Amino acid sequence: MRNITLKKYIQLPIAQSIVYDAVLEHLQPKNSFAKKQANIGNMPYANVKYCIRLLSKIKDWQDIYRLFSICFEVTEKAFWRGTVTEYFAARKFIIEELKQVIETENKLLSSVSTDGHLWKMAGAEKLNPYNDTLPLMQLGKLLGQYPFDLGRKPYNEIFNLLVQTKLQNEVEAEYRKLASQQSK
């Protein structure tokens, strides 16, 4: 098995590409593709959210190129010249990094609300298409900035502010609850 380019790989007959897939699927993740590295935390917040959405609905090689062009900042020419071994290792890296982002967000930004059923009854599902921009709107209100400008800031910075805001809101809500109980 030769370390061919991606351009040659996608032109292989299925019987040959299955052999590559079976072997290369076991490569360790590597943060390197076409002599570039990805830094998810420094990517703009909007790009990270876009990559997460894109990852869940990749349907062809153009979508894969789009993901790599955003994460590794490679040109289309460099992408197709990349080797299959570096592609499989880099793909595994991107998938693991984005899964880690999702898990961290779910862990740190989720909250248990006693009024969750009321929130759903009020029509919370209508907000689902805007899940990526709603946190930016909230930060924008808080900081007096245009939400889409915040989306261009590094992911780690925005995520850090979102976690701080969430924790502050929880502490303030608990304080209000305690203060109202004491005044009774």
N, C-alpha and C positions, 0 to 999 in steps of 0.2 A: 504494500500500500504506500503510495507516494503522497507527500504533502503538497497537494495541488492547490491552485487558487480557487476562490469561491466561484469565479466565472466558469471554470472548468467543472467544478463540483456540481453546479446546478444543471449542467448539460449531460451529466452521467446518466446512463440507463438506471432505472429503479433498482435492478438487481445489484449493481455496483455501488450505488449510493447507500443502500441498506448496510453494506459491509462497513463503509465509513461511519455511518450513524451508530452502528452497534459498538464499534471500538472507541470512537471519539466522544461518545456520550459519557464515558467514564473519566475523562480528563478532569484534573483539578481546576477550579475557577482561577482565572488569572486576569488581573486588571491591566490588560495590555492588548491593543489592537492597532495595527498599522503604525506602530511606534508611538502611539498615544495612550494616555491613561484617562480613565473616567474619574470624576470626583463628584459624586451625587450631591454631597452636602454643599458644594460651592456652585452647583448648577442653579439657575433661576428657579424659584419655587414653581412657577407656571410650567416650566419644562419638565420638572420632576413629576408633577401631577399629570401632565400630558403623556409622559412615558409610561406611567402606571396604567392609564386608560388604554394606551396603545398596546401594551404588553398583553392585556387580557383579550384583545381582539385581532391579533396578527393573523392575516389571511394569506399573505404572499411575501415574496422577497423584497418588494418595494417597501412594505411596512417594516421589515427587518432592517433594511438600509436606513429608513427614517429613524428608527430607534438608535442604531449605531451612530448615525450622523449627529444626533443630539447628545448622546452620552459620551462618545469618543471624539466628537468634532472632526469626523473624517469626511473627505469628499467622496463622491460616488466612485470616482476612478480608484481611489485608495481602497475603498471598501471591496470592490470586485477583484483587486489585486491581492487582497489579504488571503492568507492561507487557511485551509480548513482547520488545522490544529489550533491556530490562534483564534479563529472564529468560534469554535466550540468552547474553548476555555473562556473567552471573553463573554460569550452568550451566557454561560453558566454564572459568571461573575455578575453580570447585569441583573439576571433573574434573582439571584440571591440578595443583591443589594436592594433592589426594589421591594422584594418580599420583606426584608428587614425594615425598610421605611414604613411599609404598611403595618407591620406588627407593632412597631414603636408608636406610630400614630394611634393605632387602636388601643394600645395599652395606656398611653399618656393623655390622649384627648377624649377618651370615652368617659362617660359618667353615668352613674345610676341616678335616675330621676324618679322621685316618688310621683311626679306629675306626668310621667311619660305617656300614660294612656290619654291624658287630656291633650297633650301635644299632638298625638296621632289623630285624635278626634278633631282637632282644629285644622287638620290637613297637612301635616308635616311632610307627607309623601310628595306633595307638590314642589317641595324645595330640593328634592333629590337631584334634578338635573344641574343644580347650581352648587353642589357640594364642594367643588374646587374653589369657587369664588366667594362663597358666603363667609368663610373665615377671613378672607382679605377685606371684605366689606366691613366686618366687625373691627378689624385692626385699623382700617382706614378711618372709621368714625372715631375710634379711640385716639389715634395719632394725628388726625387731621390731614390725612394723605389720600390721594386717589388710589383706590384698590388695585388697579391694574399696574400702577407704578410699583406697588409693593410686590406684585407677582414677578417682577424682574429682579428682585433682590435675591440673594443666595438662600437656598432652601433652609439651611441650618439656622440662619438669622430669623426667618419668618416662623419656623417651627418653634424655636426658642420663645419667641414672643407669644405665640399661640398657647403654649404650655403655661407660661407665666400668667397670661390673661385668664385662662381657665381656672388655674389654682386660686388666683385672686378672687374671681367671681364665686368660687365655692366657699372660700373663707368668709367673704362678705355675706353670702347667703346664710351661712351657719351663724355668723355673728348676729345678723338680724333676727334669726330664729331664737337665739339665746336671749337677746335683749328684749324681745317681745314676751318671752316666758318670764323673765325677771320682773317686768313691769306689771304683770298680772297679780 
